[in-house]
């Protein structure tokens, strides 16, 4: 039934586009964008034009979804990621998570929109997916919303929630069409939206709508402090958690044993959540800045903080040990690997393990060489 609804939904969308003469502007000169917005049509041009309108029938392959979130914050940034994807595979990853990002002006805005020069164009997303497949990686598509004034997305609280959900659905539907077209292995319907994730009925309706476009598996990437309050896990296939749990206090120098002791009750709670909802858990994000207090504030890079590769590597190893053998866990997906470096990023202290001690730990952990 879901497959028939999916096919019908695509056919209706294509007929509407043909009847009304809608077209998507595709231009690498402006990142595939018209003004500040990528398109006024929720169905990407690649789906309605240059590729088959029937989504890939490739079945989801068995096995874990573990790897890295690959980030890019310019219109064509993902096009530069081919070598990165090959390296991600070499490190033992089975999957890569792509993170197309749209924006809100402020935390109370009602509109989610693409931002010229910052949001990725569709062509770059397709090229990155092709490169990921060529590298032998599964693909997770995880659209993000950021706030241009710097507010954390978890603090988004739109003044008009009905208008916001209408705009957000247009955004999330757009990438659902792409996920369907390429046969993504997992699609993430939202990330860390704690300020609006309590609107259970809205999310259930959104998930139903996405399911009419994409027949694969779905999850929501809950922030660590909201995952246990979400009430729509039964509408999804996996429980996603962005696992930035604080494991130590400021100024401490925790040992690996300290970190494992901090992880123990968290792992127990996540296992209980899996059993409660009868869904596997996936760590949609987990990561640590390359700083001395990485385990105390894993959710942020502190400007001026002292670089400390050993602290980052230790936190990586503790996480692999804490979750080793967890049969209820679908995979671990690390934040992050850069397709390009933005001007405000300092690679010496940022999240990326590239070229650091944590890279060797990541490789060993993904090879199953780190045991409890």
C-alpha positions, 0 to 999 in steps of 0.5 A: 500500500505504501509503495502504491501511495508513493507512486501515486504521489509522484505521478500527481506531483509530476502532472501538476508541474506539467500542467502549470508549467512550473520549472526549477531554476538550476544554475551553478552560478547562484547555487541553484537558487532564485533570490534567497530561496532554492525553489518554489516547487517542492519537487526538485528538477532532477526528480521531475526532469533529468532523472526517472520520476520513479524512485529507486527500487533498490532495497535497503541493504542489511547491516549497520549505518555507521560513519560520519556526518559530512558537512558543507555550508556553501552552495556547491560545497558538497561537490568538493567531497569526492575525496572525502567520501573515499577517505570516510570509506577507508576509515571503515564507515558503512554510511555517510550522512549528508546535511543540507541546511536551510535557515531561519532569520530568527528563532521566532521566524515562521519561515524556513528558507534556503540561503543564497550562497550557504544552502547546497544546490541540488546538483551538488547533493546529487553529485555527493550521493553518486560519489558516496555510492561509488565509494561503497557507502550507504546514504543518510539524508539529514536536512538541518535548520539553522538560525542566521542570528546564531540561536541554537536550533533547539531553541527555535520557537516560532511566533506562528507555529502553524505557519512554521510547520507549513514552511518546514514541511515544504523544506522536508518534503523537498529532500524527501523527494530526493531521498526517494529518487536516490533510494537513500538508506535513511531519511531524517525528518528533523534534527534537534528541534526541541522547541517544536518537537512537543507538537506530536500531532503535527509531527505524526502528520508530517511523517505520514506525508513524508511516507507518501514520497519516500518508502525507506526508513525514517527517523528523527534526530533528537537532541540528547536532552529531548530524546526521552520526551518524544512521543512519535517514535512509533511513527518512525523506524528508528530512534535517533539521538544526537548524543552530546551527553556531558560526561564530566565537569568543567576543568576535570581531566577524566580517565577512561574509567570515569567516562565509561562510568558516566556512559553506563546509566545513559546506555541503560536509558537508551536501551530502555527507550528502545524496548519501550518503543520497540525500535532500534536506536541510532546515534545520528550524531555524536562528537567531541571538539578537539579541546581539553574539556571535550567531554564536559561540553561536547555540544560546542567548540569554545573559542580560545579553548586549548587544543587537545587531541588526546582528550578528543581521542579518549572520548571517542574510545570511551564511546565505542567501548560504552556501546560495544555489543549493543544489539539494539543499536543500529549505528554510530554516526560521528560529527563531523567531517568537512567537505570544505573549511569555512572561515569561522572554523579552526581545524585545530579545535573543531569536531573533525577527527581528520589528521588527529589522534581520534582518526586512528581510534575511529578506524579501529572502532569501526573495524570492531577492534575496540572492545568493552 
